[in-house]
Amino acid sequence: MYEVLAITGYKPHEIGIFNEKHEQLPYLKKAISKKIQQLKEEFDIKWIITSGQPGVELWAAEAAINLKEHYPDLKVATLAPFHEQEERFSEPVKKLYLNVWNSSDYRDFITKRPYDNPAQLRMKNQFIVGKSHAALVLFDEETDGTPKFFLSYALKKHENQDYPIIYLTPDDIEEMIREDISDQSWN
């Protein structure tokens, strides 16, 4: 049983999503939600942890909050790397962040101060890996991006103990989109 699942992945710009109206975003959010649901049932996950950063982390936290309707025992933790991280976000992302922050069952700051150096982001990755039992990462080794920093810590933990790293790749998402479109065409 893996009670605590850390979720991370690409920032929006790393996968070509530059606003909340991007035509692929609803499919991506649905794929993330579907994967969380699958892992909840497979591993009996009790907690989802993210740092609330834009992109996959916020979309996953939003999905987990919405899934609480079907899984009342599912809890969401937002562990921000530093105070006022949302001040750097665009208005729509800030709004989503504040909604996730306020809807989280647990929320805290890993470093108890505003941003002052990149070490705070390294500490965030190390801390979240240390607090979780498994990780879900939207990542493709052929597409570089910020998830590699989280993965450096997750892979070390995976080598030394039972710490599954589940990948959600762009190909998986494309497959879910095809299934969804196929299902809709039959209705």
N, C-alpha and C positions, 0 to 999 in steps of 0.2 A: 504494500500500500504506500502510495506517494501522496501524502496529504497536502503538501505545499508545492504549487507549480509556479515557477517564475516564467514570465512571458516577455519576450523582447523581439525586436526585428528592425526592419528598415525605418528610417525617417521618411516622411512623404516625398521629399525631393529626390531621395535616393532611388525611388521606384517610379518617378515621373508623375507624381500626384501633386499638383500645385494649388489645388483648392478643394473644398468640400463638395463641389458639384462635378467632380471628375466622373465620367461615365462608368469607369471600372470600380470605383470605390464601394458602391453597394455590394458588388459581388465579393470583393475582398473582405469586407466586414462580415458578410454571410459565411464565407469560408473560415474565417477566424472563429466565429461563433460555433460553427459546426464542429470544428476541431476541438474547441474547449469542451463542448458537450460530449464528444466521443471520449476524450480523456477523463472527464468527470466520471463517466460511467465505467470506463475501463479500470481506472486507478483509484476510484473513490476519493477524488480530490476534494479537500475542504476549503483551501485558500488559494486564491490567485494573487500573485504579487507582481506589480510593475513599479517603475519609478515615475510613471505619469508623463513620460516624454512624448512628444508629437509622433504620430504615425502608429505603427503596430501596437505600441504599448497603450496608448490612449484608446485605440479602437478595441483592443482586447479587454481592457478594463470596462469599457462601455458595454461590450458584449456580455461579460461576466455579470455585470450589474443587472442587465436585462434577463439573463438566465436564472437569476435568483427567484423569479416567479415560478419556474419549474423545479428548481433545486433550492429550497429554502435554507438548506444547510451550507450552501456555497457562500463564502465570504471573500471580500476583496480588500486587499491592502495596497495602499499607495505610499511608497517610500521614496519621497523626492530626494534628489541628491543634495539640494541646498534650498534655503529659504528663497522665496520669490522667483522660482524658475519660470513661472508663467508670465512674468514681466517681459520676457524675450519673445513670447509667442504672438502671432497675429490674433486679431479679435476672435475669429471663429474657433481657433485652436484654444485660446484662453478660455472661452466659454465652455468648451468641451472639458478642458482640464478642471475648471472649477466645479462643473457638474460631477465629474468623476471623483474629485477630491471630497466634495460634500456628501457623496453617496457611498463612499468607501466605509467599510466597517472598522478599518484601522488606518490611520494616516500619521505620518511622522516625517521628519527630516533626518537624513543620514548624517549630514554635517549640520550643525546648528547655527549656520550663518549664511549670508548671501554668497553668491559665487565669487571666489577670489582666485582660484587656480584649477588647472585640469586634473589635479590629484583627486578632487572631489568626485569627478566622474569615474575614475578608476576605483575609488573607495566604494562608490555606488554599486558597480558591477561585482566587486569582491563580496560586499555585504549581502547583496541579494542572492548570489550563488550560495553563500554560507547559510542563509536562512531557508533555502528551499530544498526540496527532495527530488525535484526533476525540473527540466526546462523545456519550454516550447519556444522555438526560434524560427521566425520567418527569415530564411537566409538561403542563398544560392552561392556556392563557392565560386561560380563564374562571375558573380556580380559583387564587387567589393562594397563595403559599407560599414557603418558603425557597429552592427551586430558582432563583428569579428572581435571587438574588445571584450564584450561579455563572454563570447565563446572561449577566449583564452583562459578565463577562470573556470568556466564550466567544464572544459575538456580536462583540466588538471584534476578537478574533483571527480570527474567520470573515470579517470585512470586509477584513482586511489580508492574509490568506493562505489557503491551502487547508486549512481546518479544518471538516470536516463536523460539523454538529450534527444528530443523529438523535433525533427525538422519539418517545417511547412515550406515547401518550395513554390516558386512561381508556376512550375508544371502542375503541382497539386491543385493550385488555385484555378489554373486553366481547366483542369479536369472537372473541378466542382462547378465551374461556370458552364461547361458543356453539358454536364448532367442537369443543372438547373434549367438551362434553355430547353433541353430535350424534354424534361418533365413538364415545362410550361406549354410546349407545343402539343402535348398529348391531352392537355386539359381543355 
